[in-house]
Amino acid sequence: MAITISAIAHGKINLHLGVSDVRDDGYHDLETVFQSVALQETVHLTEVASEKGATVTVEGHDAHLVPTDETNLAVRAVAAVQQRVAQQMGADFQVPPVAIHIDKGVPVAGGMAGGSADAAAALVAAVEFYCSRHHETRDHVVLSWDEEYRIAASLGADVPFCLLGGTALGTGRGDELVSVMARGPYHWAIATDKRGLSTPKVFAQLDKQRESGRSHSHAGSTDELIRVLHSGDPEQLAPLLVNDLQAPAISLLPSLRETLAAAKEADALASIVSGSGPTIAMLCRDAEHALEVATAVSVSGKASATMTTTTPAGHARLADAAVIRESGLTE
């Protein structure tokens, strides 16, 4: 009988995103405050017959935009765990393959870490599959939390936070994390743009703007923001939202100005480009206000789609529903 393991992980909003000037190696140091959003990704791993090989399928929000080859972060997460399994089981062992199915709930290429959440969920599911459930490997393969974290960090800067969830201060690439105490929930309206933005291009545009003197944006300290998060008061949080990548994102996609203007017209407490964009996160007073803002921005025609959500959400974890479903081998 085949085993299916399901796990979920959440997308994120950067309440504060400070970006250093470009380093000699071409990278940037970050100082950011993450909050996980209730929007989630669900990844299902199902044992398949070895001769059939593994497949990747995707459904849900913008599923057609998600790659299903080895560039998919969920695929890479599973492959990393399989590599650890092979190392511990020995060279002659054939690692049991799995099919990967992803249910998308986070906007694709929108600056909300949907792909990173896929990786975090796939990592949790793969560890459960190989270390706890599969009869050939469960008594022989152990991955510590530190090993899981190292795998997450190797996959991308946002993957460790998607594994951790909640609220956290991130430094370095954003993957050096310290949990932050925060009261909630905070209510948000989300405006997406189907055109997407390339994160490397947004960072490159920031560098160009700074080099030319067109931007002197540096987000500054996170101290006041972290203090306010203890209050759970969205009115106090609103003026502290900041993102050094907002100006370059707008430069590359000028229509974002219209979306931000529509958010202001809809009486959002504050609005901010999420991460590298182009998703716009609009902070609201409560759930009813979030629905009103989302509706108004949708009616304005200044967004591809809108939705509502809350922060903070939880860590990546096995799905609450049946973790294991017994079935025949996948056809």
GUPA-419899 format. One line per field, with one value per residue (C-alpha): x, z, y; residue number from 0. Coordinates in Angstrom, 3 decimals. Layout:
<recs>
u: (X; ...)
w: (Z; ...)
v: (Y; ...)
pos: (NUM; ...)
</recs>
This chain:
<recs>
u: (0.000; 1.261; 1.848; 0.779; 2.109; 0.660; 2.151; 1.349; 3.382; 2.436; 3.440; 4.786; 4.627; 7.690; 6.534; 10.006; 12.525; 15.832; 18.391; 22.078; 24.084; 25.377; 28.402; 31.554; 30.192; 27.004; 24.737; 22.930; 22.562; 18.951; 17.223; 13.610; 10.634; 8.586; 5.044; 3.496; 0.091; -2.891; -2.604; -0.984; 0.563; -0.184; 2.239; 1.329; 3.985; 2.790; 4.873; 5.085; 6.331; 10.030; 9.765; 7.219; 9.385; 8.216; 5.825; 4.938; 1.409; 0.075; -3.394; -4.861; -3.927; -1.944; -0.976; -0.098; 2.763; 4.527; 7.406; 7.158; 10.803; 13.896; 13.746; 10.648; 11.671; 9.459; 11.231; 14.597; 13.533; 12.492; 15.674; 17.781; 16.104; 16.461; 20.177; 20.467; 18.538; 20.927; 23.922; 22.593; 21.260; 24.309; 25.242; 23.380; 20.035; 17.413; 15.596; 11.799; 10.519; 7.484; 5.044; 4.619; 1.304; 1.072; -2.112; -1.371; -2.893; -0.186; 0.213; 2.924; 5.939; 4.295; 6.830; 4.923; 7.220; 4.815; 7.645; 9.544; 6.438; 6.253; 9.827; 9.172; 6.050; 7.804; 10.729; 8.440; 6.545; 9.715; 11.268; 8.063; 7.885; 11.453; 12.294; 9.000; 6.680; 8.354; 8.989; 12.392; 13.894; 12.073; 14.366; 17.585; 17.309; 17.452; 17.493; 17.964; 16.278; 19.646; 19.950; 16.419; 17.249; 20.457; 18.519; 15.949; 18.656; 20.319; 17.062; 16.476; 16.607; 12.872; 12.590; 13.856; 11.227; 8.481; 9.648; 9.579; 6.458; 4.997; 6.886; 10.656; 13.521; 15.709; 19.254; 22.051; 20.276; 17.124; 17.741; 19.357; 16.188; 15.141; 11.508; 9.645; 6.748; 3.671; 0.021; -2.544; -4.265; -3.585; -6.019; -4.912; -6.368; -4.070; -3.902; -2.087; -0.683; -0.541; 2.495; 4.838; 8.301; 11.731; 13.389; 16.944; 15.747; 14.173; 17.404; 19.386; 17.029; 17.547; 21.313; 20.900; 18.691; 21.149; 24.150; 22.430; 21.326; 17.639; 17.119; 18.570; 16.104; 17.389; 14.675; 16.451; 15.960; 13.350; 13.249; 10.035; 8.247; 9.134; 7.933; 4.617; 4.059; 3.690; 0.588; -1.371; -2.659; -2.855; -3.181; 0.252; 1.740; 0.542; 3.068; 5.994; 5.620; 8.636; 10.267; 13.468; 12.406; 9.155; 10.618; 12.483; 9.444; 7.305; 9.972; 9.794; 5.991; 4.636; 1.012; 1.736; 1.395; -2.233; -2.802; -1.279; -3.435; -6.521; -5.617; -5.375; -8.678; -10.222; -9.131; -6.528; -4.527; -1.341; -0.221; 3.142; 4.724; 5.289; 8.927; 10.104; 6.503; 4.305; 1.722; 0.419; -0.433; -2.987; -3.253; -6.809; -8.546; -10.439; -11.871; -14.837; -12.588; -10.248; -13.150; -14.281; -10.791; -10.298; -13.664; -12.989; -9.569; -11.041; -13.836; -11.283; -9.700; -6.203; -5.370; -5.510; -7.240; -7.796; -8.195; -8.096; -5.903; -4.486; -1.089; 0.698; 0.172; 2.024; 5.038; 5.299; 3.694; 1.991; -1.565; -4.182; -6.318; -5.262; -1.488; -1.316; -3.752; -3.425; -4.065; -2.829; 0.395; -0.032; -0.856)
w: (0.000; -0.880; 1.684; 1.264; 3.583; 3.492; 5.000; 4.942; 5.146; 4.973; 2.848; 4.390; 4.469; 5.226; 7.657; 7.508; 4.755; 4.931; 2.205; 2.477; -0.381; -2.695; -1.337; -3.285; -3.953; -5.498; -2.589; -0.052; 3.704; 4.874; 8.064; 7.912; 10.114; 8.705; 9.564; 8.197; 6.566; 6.811; 3.049; 2.744; 0.455; 0.862; -0.462; -0.766; -1.217; -2.421; -2.772; -6.379; -8.054; -8.749; -12.422; -12.961; -11.484; -9.766; -11.125; -10.061; -10.344; -9.249; -8.744; -7.190; -7.405; -10.646; -10.832; -14.520; -13.630; -11.380; -12.874; -12.501; -13.230; -11.024; -10.605; -8.422; -4.797; -3.521; -5.887; -4.650; -1.013; -1.519; -3.476; -0.625; 1.889; -0.498; -0.736; 3.066; 2.982; 0.408; 2.494; 5.610; 3.931; 1.777; -1.882; -2.889; -1.500; -3.966; -2.335; -2.605; -5.047; -4.443; -6.580; -5.520; -5.642; -4.671; -3.771; -4.223; -1.960; -2.055; -5.077; -7.497; -8.079; -5.845; -3.073; -0.559; -0.588; -2.175; -3.655; -0.378; 1.449; -1.034; -0.137; 3.606; 3.361; 1.093; 3.525; 6.477; 4.471; 3.164; 6.630; 7.932; 4.942; 5.103; 8.810; 10.438; 8.031; 5.258; 6.363; 4.639; 6.016; 9.195; 11.572; 9.828; 8.790; 11.218; 10.340; 13.190; 13.328; 12.550; 9.406; 8.342; 8.863; 6.826; 3.985; 4.170; 4.065; 1.077; -0.892; -0.530; 1.867; 2.711; 3.208; 6.826; 7.825; 6.085; 8.144; 11.376; 10.774; 13.227; 13.517; 13.227; 12.751; 9.850; 9.172; 6.848; 3.725; 5.827; 6.950; 10.321; 12.403; 15.872; 16.871; 17.860; 20.302; 18.620; 19.489; 16.753; 14.587; 12.036; 9.139; 5.559; 2.123; -0.590; -4.170; -6.718; -10.156; -12.607; -14.386; -11.522; -10.872; -10.885; -7.478; -8.939; -11.269; -8.385; -6.375; -9.456; -9.952; -6.330; -6.907; -10.048; -8.244; -5.389; -7.706; -9.701; -6.563; -7.386; -4.169; -0.714; 0.872; 3.908; 6.123; 9.419; 12.757; 13.517; 17.237; 17.232; 14.985; 17.267; 20.284; 18.592; 17.625; 21.335; 21.371; 18.604; 17.531; 13.717; 14.065; 15.713; 13.229; 10.099; 9.971; 10.610; 7.504; 5.237; 2.298; 0.539; -2.499; -2.974; -5.078; -7.488; -7.798; -8.723; -11.171; -12.963; -12.776; -12.608; -12.394; -8.768; -7.990; -9.075; -6.879; -3.874; -4.629; -4.815; -1.413; 0.057; -1.529; -0.013; 3.437; 4.177; 7.284; 5.261; 2.160; 1.170; -1.623; -0.204; -0.519; -4.076; -5.262; -7.064; -4.480; -2.374; 1.279; 2.786; 6.570; 7.913; 11.237; 11.338; 9.142; 7.972; 7.033; 5.145; 3.088; 2.335; 1.224; -0.909; -2.594; -3.271; -4.812; -6.902; -8.174; -9.032; -11.539; -10.204; -9.270; -11.022; -7.986; -4.307; -1.204; 2.567; 5.135; 8.643; 10.324; 12.062; 11.099; 12.265; 11.369; 8.598; 9.822; 8.882; 7.701; 10.448; 8.379; 7.684; 7.479; 5.910; 3.388; 2.317; -1.343; -4.315; -6.009; -8.050; -11.674)
v: (0.000; 3.450; 6.167; 9.796; 12.484; 16.017; 19.157; 22.861; 26.041; 29.695; 32.661; 35.859; 39.625; 41.739; 44.421; 45.944; 45.229; 47.040; 46.313; 47.204; 48.620; 45.918; 44.054; 43.228; 39.738; 41.153; 40.230; 42.413; 42.196; 42.353; 43.375; 42.356; 41.582; 38.713; 37.725; 34.550; 34.932; 32.616; 31.968; 28.561; 26.002; 22.301; 19.699; 16.008; 13.341; 9.937; 6.804; 5.638; 2.502; 2.985; 2.107; 4.875; 7.619; 10.777; 13.406; 16.944; 18.322; 21.702; 23.114; 26.231; 29.911; 30.590; 26.915; 27.240; 29.599; 27.087; 25.053; 21.286; 20.464; 20.408; 24.203; 23.829; 24.420; 21.602; 19.206; 20.457; 20.080; 16.467; 15.752; 17.161; 14.845; 11.907; 12.665; 12.460; 9.174; 7.731; 8.816; 7.109; 3.965; 3.273; 3.465; 0.286; 1.455; 2.699; 5.605; 5.171; 7.827; 10.012; 11.967; 15.594; 17.427; 21.109; 22.988; 26.707; 29.332; 32.028; 34.346; 33.202; 35.494; 38.078; 38.657; 36.505; 33.451; 30.996; 28.950; 29.050; 27.836; 24.942; 24.068; 24.244; 22.060; 19.573; 19.407; 18.657; 16.026; 14.383; 14.123; 12.534; 10.175; 8.892; 9.213; 8.156; 6.380; 4.431; 0.854; 0.618; 3.819; 4.836; 2.916; 3.940; 7.592; 10.517; 14.209; 16.652; 20.045; 21.655; 19.522; 20.465; 24.131; 23.823; 22.220; 25.027; 27.710; 26.035; 26.253; 30.000; 32.916; 32.821; 29.054; 29.030; 31.582; 29.601; 26.631; 28.680; 30.820; 33.305; 36.600; 36.847; 39.252; 38.145; 39.302; 38.215; 36.996; 37.022; 33.445; 34.263; 34.333; 35.388; 34.883; 38.047; 38.218; 39.681; 39.993; 39.633; 38.989; 41.709; 41.893; 42.498; 42.994; 41.633; 42.934; 40.768; 41.532; 38.655; 40.103; 39.261; 40.686; 39.087; 39.399; 39.720; 42.471; 44.394; 44.225; 45.296; 48.243; 49.296; 49.294; 51.412; 53.908; 54.258; 54.565; 57.314; 59.146; 58.633; 56.680; 57.173; 54.734; 52.849; 51.448; 52.099; 50.387; 47.724; 48.590; 50.631; 48.158; 45.246; 47.234; 48.025; 44.380; 43.643; 45.867; 44.142; 47.595; 48.009; 51.796; 51.919; 49.454; 51.276; 54.163; 51.798; 49.608; 50.156; 48.387; 49.481; 47.419; 49.317; 52.152; 49.856; 47.588; 50.597; 51.749; 48.407; 48.195; 51.793; 50.636; 49.714; 53.429; 53.184; 50.140; 51.910; 54.972; 52.744; 51.285; 54.770; 55.757; 52.604; 53.843; 51.166; 52.057; 51.559; 49.715; 48.298; 46.288; 42.798; 41.764; 42.301; 42.650; 43.110; 42.015; 44.916; 44.238; 46.627; 46.792; 47.092; 47.597; 44.297; 41.541; 43.628; 46.535; 44.173; 42.876; 46.437; 47.470; 44.352; 44.914; 48.587; 47.916; 45.107; 47.355; 50.049; 47.677; 48.414; 44.819; 41.470; 39.974; 40.701; 38.577; 38.925; 37.243; 37.578; 37.489; 35.895; 32.260; 29.165; 27.088; 24.523; 21.317; 18.102; 18.654; 18.468; 16.113; 12.543; 12.597; 9.164; 7.775; 4.160; 3.539; 1.598; 2.669; 5.840; 5.157)
pos: (0; 1; 2; 3; 4; 5; 6; 7; 8; 9; 10; 11; 12; 13; 14; 15; 16; 17; 18; 19; 20; 21; 22; 23; 24; 25; 26; 27; 28; 29; 30; 31; 32; 33; 34; 35; 36; 37; 38; 39; 40; 41; 42; 43; 44; 45; 46; 47; 48; 49; 50; 51; 52; 53; 54; 55; 56; 57; 58; 59; 60; 61; 62; 63; 64; 65; 66; 67; 68; 69; 70; 71; 72; 73; 74; 75; 76; 77; 78; 79; 80; 81; 82; 83; 84; 85; 86; 87; 88; 89; 90; 91; 92; 93; 94; 95; 96; 97; 98; 99; 100; 101; 102; 103; 104; 105; 106; 107; 108; 109; 110; 111; 112; 113; 114; 115; 116; 117; 118; 119; 120; 121; 122; 123; 124; 125; 126; 127; 128; 129; 130; 131; 132; 133; 134; 135; 136; 137; 138; 139; 140; 141; 142; 143; 144; 145; 146; 147; 148; 149; 150; 151; 152; 153; 154; 155; 156; 157; 158; 159; 160; 161; 162; 163; 164; 165; 166; 167; 168; 169; 170; 171; 172; 173; 174; 175; 176; 177; 178; 179; 180; 181; 182; 183; 184; 185; 186; 187; 188; 189; 190; 191; 192; 193; 194; 195; 196; 197; 198; 199; 200; 201; 202; 203; 204; 205; 206; 207; 208; 209; 210; 211; 212; 213; 214; 215; 216; 217; 218; 219; 220; 221; 222; 223; 224; 225; 226; 227; 228; 229; 230; 231; 232; 233; 234; 235; 236; 237; 238; 239; 240; 241; 242; 243; 244; 245; 246; 247; 248; 249; 250; 251; 252; 253; 254; 255; 256; 257; 258; 259; 260; 261; 262; 263; 264; 265; 266; 267; 268; 269; 270; 271; 272; 273; 274; 275; 276; 277; 278; 279; 280; 281; 282; 283; 284; 285; 286; 287; 288; 289; 290; 291; 292; 293; 294; 295; 296; 297; 298; 299; 300; 301; 302; 303; 304; 305; 306; 307; 308; 309; 310; 311; 312; 313; 314; 315; 316; 317; 318; 319; 320; 321; 322; 323; 324; 325; 326; 327; 328; 329; 330)
</recs>
